[in-house]
């Protein structure tokens, strides 16, 4: 049996090689054919005769034959079936093009003479040698020219010139549509004419504004029609295969109103980003139908009666909607996860039992033809939509092909976690680029902490930055302390002006007399502030108490004043993402992790351990408990460099704080100037530290019943006075000479 299979495969290979060789020879003979120069042909006399035969029969239309034969060779090599409808469509295209070429050569003989060295030509009839009007150039081939003009029941006599042209032009367009699977709809035609109308009106007067209804009409494009239904057995339920393809969109530059006058500043154009070519997905359909049958057979072998419904094929994941019979328990399907993976020969699968809002169980498997998600396409789709966010995050695409967008201002904070190589750092860069592509420098300000020193360092030159990218843990602590003070300052401004949040502050009616009388300097607008920490585990290892408490405090209170945080880590353990941090971060993104425990820490349930890596994510959006599986967008380093360079060329970096190292030194000096050694609270704090031998900020908070800021200030003062040592990560602070200090106190 194996020998027979091997022989048949060799025979098929030989047939394919013969067809490819014959098609290549035909192509060379047609390309190099000259009617009066046999020696010019690359294949000699045989090639000249072959070219003469095809041009005699089909004229210029013969050039369509080699590409079609190469397409047949490609499908045979891929072991794909040849659709009979496309073969019929090609012959209709060959016929219609030959008739149209014949029609044009008869009514426009001067143009036809340009091809006299290639197309067959002579006098008709043959005895009219000296009548120039009888000279013909057969651009569509001799038989089709006679069919159009010379027969008793020729097309020109039956339906005339206009009827022949309209009939065969329509047939040619229809044939092209069938060959390339075009979808025709009235809404697309309407949208096309509206776009043409808008283009004409914009060229007529560039300064004239386009009405709002016309803009919305130009952007309201229908989604691509679904592929046709596939049903081999009429009695079998219909399975719809939905291939996730990017919708047709038109990029329209958003004229965002800046908070200040930036002159010629413009948002970066999506053309700075790399355009990703989509892969043909026609080959997927046969594989998906076979996998659906295998899945039904696998479930039946375990006594579960179920049918596969819709199949959604995304960039990297395919979702099968399985409809179990009445009486089948969902949990029974859930327990067969490994068995189903074995039958489908999949690296890993994920079972959604049930799919939210549907009477079906979802089974997700890796796609056999993974595709890259284009960040440029995400940006173009976002700019062409009516949906807007204060801090937009363009993350990727769902399994059904929909874009995954989010607004950080509504989250209001985000945790990103995943193992090394899972796509976490790419996601962080995608988030930063989403902000840069959609926000002016005075709309959103950024603070970036990068302990690894290489992931975010390229953004230092941006005008959006409050300070250069922070790489040292002590500077990160200082940045968090500055954010706490900035938050308190903003809340005080809102209290004095009787406003609730940053949106009401930025849209208020400015009363200069009232605002100038306040003891605080009131800005005209408050920009959003986004803190991005690329590796939280490194900071928690150095100084967990000094990092955890300000993060928790900012997470609890800072939403109303426009301060938001994005924390990323590759070690999602309970020591890093503590209960205090997790309770204040309702939104999270989980990439592939090493264990189910880590998945539960990030998203509250398992599933992240079965992800594929390379951008495969589970996203917990705001306002819902349902997880969204998506493929993260990929962005290249050269795209980031071009975008940063384009922004820096327009505006240089203007740091509010040149260095947080210097800010920390100034903060220590202020503590020495403001705090007094004779202060009873300082003496009591020193006594507690020396008596108990425990020196930590949270310990002082509990013992003295004070807030974090005051306790941290006392700890800094104790360190400056030499009573306790500096922070050493998770280790307790050292206490210097406790006995001697106790005697001095007495």
Secondary structure, DSSP 8 states (H G I E B T S, - for coil): -HHHHHHHHHHHHHHHHHHHHHHHHHHHHHHT--TT-GGGSTTHHHHHHHHHHHHHHHGGGGHHHHHHHHHHHHHHHTT----HHHHHHHHHHHHHHHHHHHHHHHH-HHHHGGGTTTS-EEESSTT-TT-GGGEEE-TT-HHHHHHHHTSTT-HHHHTHHHHHHHHHHHHHHHHHHHHHT----HHHHHHHHHHHHHHHHHHH-TTS---HHHHHHHH----------B-SSTTS--B-EEE---------------SS--TT-----GGGS--------TTHHHHHHHHHHHHHHHHHHTT--EEEEEEEE-SSEEEEEEEE-TT--HHHHHTTHHHHHHHHT-S-EEEESS-TTSSSEEEEEE-SS----BHHHHHHHHHTSS---TTEEEEEEETTS-EEEEEHHHH--EEEE--TTSSHHHHHHHHHHHHHHH--TTTEEEEEE-TTSSSSGGGTT-TTBSSS-B-SHHHHHHHHHHHHHHHHHHHHHHHHHT--SHHHHHTS---HHHHHTSSS---S---EEEEEES-HHHHHHHHHHHHHHHHHHHHHHGGGGTEEEEEEES---TTTS-HHHHHT--EEEE---SSHHHHHHHHSSS-GGG--STTEEEEE-TT---EEEEEE-B--HHHHHHHHHHHHHHS----SSS-HHHHHHHHHHHHHHHS-TT-HHHHHHHHHHHHH----HHHHHHHHT--HHHHHHHHHHHHHTTSB---BTTB---B--HHHHHHHH-
